[in-house]
Amino acid sequence: MNAGKVFLQANTETISAITTPIGIGAISGIRISGSKTRRIVLKIIKKRKRILANRIYHDFVIDGNCNVIDEIIFFFRKAPNTYTGFDEAEIFTHGGYAIPELVLNLIIENGARIAERGEFTQRAFINGKIDLLQAESVMDIVNAKTREAARNAINILQGKYSMEIKEIKDQLLYVLTIIDANIDFPEDEDIYFDSIKVLNRIGNIKEKLQNMIKEEECTRLMKRGVNVVIVGKPNTGKSSLFNTLMLEEKAIVTDVPGTTRDIIEGWINIEGIPVLLKDTAGIRITNDIVESVGIEKTKNEIKNSDIILALFDGSNKLNGDDKLLLSLIEKKNNLFYILTKNDIEKKIDISKLKRFDARIDTRDHTIPKHINKLILSYIKNNNIVINIPDRIIVRIKEALKSLSKSHSILYNKEGLELASFEIKNAIDKLSNITGEITSDDILNNIFSSFCIGK
């Protein structure tokens, strides 16, 4: 990574962006970062000719004709003791659409440019204020769906995970020092190579990395959440179940078949795990073009879901629509069969289903406890996030693979040089996690996923 080049480019430009969601609200925040920050602020405010760092000011924003745009609160921070490492200002205007945009436009007119996605945090990384793990955790905090996910992201931002990586790297450097000393000074009697101790130390480090992989996979689960889709033919109670699990009337419920024609979704929290619940269009044979589009979306959700809740009307016999649904889900393992309308006389022939996992009356408000238990049991018994591409898990596994090779090489006495190479490779992979060794392409990919203003 050519950090120096990026640093110099950033140092010549002052950037700005609205940091709060656009829309009606009490307050809107605008951030400025760069060498022109103080000068720009002084140009657009009314009362002051001088501002000091780390003080909160009350003032008014004015345009080029001295017209008052808004009443504001702002503060200025002096480099390098800032989030980005450059001079910074935070301006708080009234919320809404017009005022924040007017103030931002004034800032741009006076020498700043609009910040790119994640550019403030990228500057913080480039200037050594945070490492790459901490930078990524910023968006994890913003996107956290549960208290547990937020708490984990905060721990990473505070450097807990980075410290664990550093401690492992220090242990590997110690092993590498011993090996390289024996390579460079094989005849030196003062250097004693105890292969058993070295192998044991490498084995302990491997165990730590294996534990980190397990922890990171759990973290991925909290970050990404679990995708649960509710499917069934029309009028099986999909929307009623969705509303009951959501604890709100979010989906329209009627006796008219085909009411739901698009995907309706919402987040719920099951013991700290964020679950994205999706209500879908009823699976049935139809000539309605709009409804057919919804059914195709349902089929796509079935393919991409982590867990499927397949609903069957227990008060009616299986028909052609049920059989169509069964043909779509019959090869799925991430599946629960649920019989609905349990309060009505049962007419369904259960023998034609593989099994059933629950009987419910979708109007029963004790349902969440039972359905959530099914979802949680599947999550705990199945590693549903193992195949999700993840930069951190990939690098830890690569480091672990190199360590395993070095352990085998030393055990079989195949040469210290080969063992040294593999340990150095493991150290490089771990350095990649925190951003000490990272390509510009990886950095751009990470920061481009941020929202504007971060």
N, C-alpha and C positions, 0 to 999 in steps of 0.2 A: 504494500500500500504506500503510495507516495503522499504521505500525510503533509509534508512540508509544502507541496504544491497547492493542496487544497486549503491549507492554513493561510497562505499568502493571498489566495483568491478571496477567501472569506474576509480577510482583514481589510480589503479595499472596498468592500460593499457593506452598506447598512440595510438590514432587512426588517420587514414589519408584517404583521398579520393579526387578524382578529382571533383571539384565543378562546372565546366562548361560543357556544352554539348560536347560529344565526336565528333570530326570531324574537317574538315578544317576550320580554323579561325585564326585571328591575335594572340590571347592570350588564354592561358588555365590557370585556377586557380587550385591550390592544397592546401587543408587545412590540418593542423596537430593540434591535441588537446591532451594534457596529460602532465604528469610530465617530460617526456623525450624529449619534443619538442625542447628546446634550444640545447640540446646535439646533437640531430639528425641533426638539421640544420647546426651546426658547423662542423659536420662530412662530409657533402656532398657539402659544398661550398669551394671555392678556396682561397679567399683573407683573410678572417677574422678569428681571434682567439677569438674574443669577440663581442657580439652583445647586444645592449641596447633595451629596450622596447620602442614602439611607435615611431620608426624611420624607414624611408624607405631606404633600401639598394639596391645597384646595385652590382651584383656579377656573378659568373659562377658556375654551378653545375659540380662536377667532380665525376668520379667513383672511385673504389678502386685502380685503376692503375694510378690515376691522369689524366685520359683523360677527356677533357672538353665535357660535354654532351649538355649543353645549356647555353645561357646567360639569366639571370633572374633578376627580381625585387622581393624583399620580405620584409616583416616586421614581427616583433615579438611583442606579447602582453603578459604581465605578469598577472597571476592569482592574485586576483579574478576579476580584471577589464576587463573581456573578455566576449564574447558571451556565452561560455559554463561554465565559472567559473574556468576553468583550463588554464594553459599556452597554448598559441595558436600561430601558425604562418600561414601566407598566402604567398604562392609562386606563382609567375606568370611567366610562361614559354611561349615560342612560341606555337601557336596552332598546330592542326594536330592530328595524331593518335600516332606516334612513340614517340616523345619527352615527352609528359605528362606521358605516360606509363613507360618510362625509368626512369624518375625522381621519380614517385610513387614507382616503384620497389626498387629504392635506399633507399627511406624512410623506406620501409618495411624491407629491409635487415638490416637496422641499428636500428631496435628495435620497430617499430610501427606495427600495424595490419590494415587491411582494415576495414574501418568503415561500420557498418550495416546501413540499411535504416533508416533515421531520427535520427541517433545516436547523432549527434552534437546538434540538437534541444532537444533531450531527456535529454542530459546532462544539457542543459540550464534550462530545467524544474526542474530536480532533484535538481539542485543547487540553485533554487529559483530566477533565473534571469528573468524568465517569468512564467506565470501560464499556465494551460492547454489550455485555450481559445486562448491565445496569441501564443502558440506553434502551434495549428491547423491553425491559420491565416497565418503562414509562407508559408504553401503549398497552401493556398487559394490565396496568392499574386502571387506565381509562376504559378498557374493554371488559373488566372484571364483572361477571354476572352474579357472583356470590361473595359473601364476606370472606370465606376461606381463600378464594382465588385472589382477592384484593390483598389479603394478609401475606400470601405467598409472594406476590409481586413486590410488595413493600419490602419484604426481607431481602429480595434480590437487589432492589434499588439501593438498599443500605449496605450492600456488599457482602452479604453472608455467603452466597454461592461462589462469588469470585474468590473469597478467602479459602474456601474448600479446594478450589482449583489450584490456587497458589501453593497451598500446603502439599498437595500431591506432586506438583511440579518440583517443589523443593526437595522432596524425598527422592524423586527420579534423578534430579541433578546430583544428589549425594551418591546414588548408585553409579551414575555415569562417571563421576569423578574417580571413584574407586576403579572402575573398569578401564578408563582412559589412562590412569596412572600406571596400571599394570601393562598397558599396551606400550606406553612411551618409555617406561623404565622397568623392563622385565627382569633385570638383574639386580635391581636395588633391594637389598635385604631389609630395608626399613619399611618397605611397602608389602604388606601381607594381604593376600587375596583369599578371603574365606568364602568359597563358592556357596556353601550351605546358607550362610547368613544373607548373602546377596539374593539367592533364590527365594528365601523366606520373605525378604523385604519386598521383592517383586510380587510374590504371591499375595502379600497383604495389600499392596497397592491395587492389584487386579481386583481383589474383593471389594475395595472401596469404590472402584469404578463401576463394578457390577451393581452395587447398591445405589450409586448415583443414577444409573440407567433406570432402575426401578422407580426411584423417586421422581425422575424427570418424566417418566411415562405417566405417573399419577398427576404431575403438574400439568402435562399436556391435556389431560382429561378435564382438569379444572379450567384451563384456558379456553379450550375449544368447545367443551360441552358435549352432550350426547344428543344425537338427532333421533327423535322418536316420532314415527308417523302412524296416524290412525287411519285404517282403511276398512272398507266394507262396501256392500251394495247400498243404494239409497235407503234412507229410513231405518238404518240399523242402530241409530243413536250415536253416530260419530260426533256430531256437533254438540250434543248434550254431554257426552263424556269429555270432550275438549273443554267446554265451559266449566264443568265440575272440577276438572283437574286444574284449570286456570284460576278457579275461585272467582270468576267474573263472567258476565254474559257477553262474550266477545264474538261468538259465531251465531248467525241467525239459525233458529230452530223452528221448523214448520213440519207439517205432515205432507207437504208437497214434495215428491221425489225430485232430486236434482237441484235443491236449493243452493248447496255449496258447489260453486263452479270454478273456484280458484283455491290456491293454498292459503290457509289462514294459520298464522303461527304466533307463538308467544313463549317466553322463558318461564320456567318454574325451577325451584330449588329443592333438590332431594338430597338431604344430608350433606350439604355443601357442594354437591355436584350440579352444575348448571345443565338443565335439560331443555332443549328446544323442541317444543311440542308442536305438531303440525296436523291440522284438520284438512282433509282432502275431499275432492269430488268423489261421489259414489261411483263405484265400478259397476257398470251395466252396459248392455247392448242398446245403443241409441243411434238415431239418425240426426239428432240435434247437433249442429256444427259447433256451437259455443260449448255445449256440455262435453262434446268429444275432445275438445282442446283441454278442458279440465281433467278429463280422464287420462289423457296422455301425460299430463303433468303428474298425476297420481302414480302412474306406472314408473315414471322417472324417479319419483320420491322413494318408491319401493326399492329400486335398484341402489339408491344412494343412502338409505337409512342405516342407522346403527341398530335400531330396534323397531319391530313392526308390531302394532297392536291390531290384529285382524278381528273385526267384529262380525258376528253372525246373529241374526234375529232368531232367538230361541222360540218365539211364538209362531213361527212359520216354517214350513218345510223348505229344504234347500231347493233352489231353482237354477235356471240357466245363468243368472247374474252371479250367484254364489259360486257356481262351477267355474265361471270366468275368473273370479278372484282367486279361487284355489289353484287354477293353472298358473297364475302369476307368482304365487307364494310357495308352491309345493316344494321347491328346492331350497328354500330359505331356512337357515338355522337360527337366525336372530328373530324368532317369531313367537308370539303368544296368541293362542286362540281364545277369544272371549265371547261368551254367549250373553246377549243383552235381552232386555225385557223379561227379566227373571220373575217379575211380579205377575206375568200373564201365563196362562196355561202353555206348557211346553209341547211343541209339535215337531221340532227339529229332530232328525235322525242323526244322533251323535256318532253312530258307527261309521258314517260317511266322512267324518273328520278324523284326522290323525289322533287328536286328543282335544281336550279343552282345559284351559288354565285358570279360568275364572267364570263365575256366573254373576252378572250384575244387573241391577235396575239402575239405569243411567240417571234417574232422578234421586237416587240415594246419595246423600252428601257424606257418607262414610267411605265412599268409593276411593278417594285419593289415597287413603291409608293402604288399601289392598293393591291398587294398581302401582303405586309408588314402590311397594315392597317387591312386586314382580320386576319392575325396572331395575331397582337396586340390586336384586339378586343376580340379574343377568350381568350388570356392570361388574360386580365383584367376582363373578365366576368366569368372565371372558375378557381377554385383553383386547378390547375393541379399538384401541388407539395405536397398536403396535406398528401398523403399516402407514401411519401418517408421517409424511416426510418432515423431519425436524433437524435443523442445523446442529443443535446441541447434542442430541442423541446420536446423530451420525458421527460427529467428531469424537465423542466418548467411545463409541464402538470401534472406531478406527484406532484410537489410542490403545484400547484394550487388546485389539488384534495384534498391534505391534509389540505390546508387552508380552503377550502369549508367545509370540515368535522368539523374543529375546530370552524368555524363560526356557523354552525348548532348546535354543542354541546353547545356553550356558549349561543346562542339564546334560546335554549330549556331548558337551565339550567340542563344539563345532567351530569355535573361534571367537575371541573377544571383540574383534573388529565388527563382525556381523551383529553381535549383541549390542554393541555401542550404537551402530547405525539404527537399529530398531527402537532403542530407547530415545535417541534423538528425535526420531520420527514421532514417537508418542508425545514427547514434550511439545513439538511443533503443533500437533493436533489439538492439544489442550490450550496452547497459546492462541490458536485460531478462535477458540470459544470466547475468550475475553477480548479479542480484537487486537492483540499484540502482533499477530501475523494474519492479515486479512486483505483480500484483493478489493480493488475499487468496485468491481461488479457486485460482490457480496454486500458491501456497504450500501451501494445504491439501491439494491433490492430490499434491504432491511428498512432503510429510512423512507423509501418511497411508499411503504405501507402505512406510514404515520398519517395522521390528520394534519391539515394546515394549522399552524400555530403552535405545534409541538416541536 
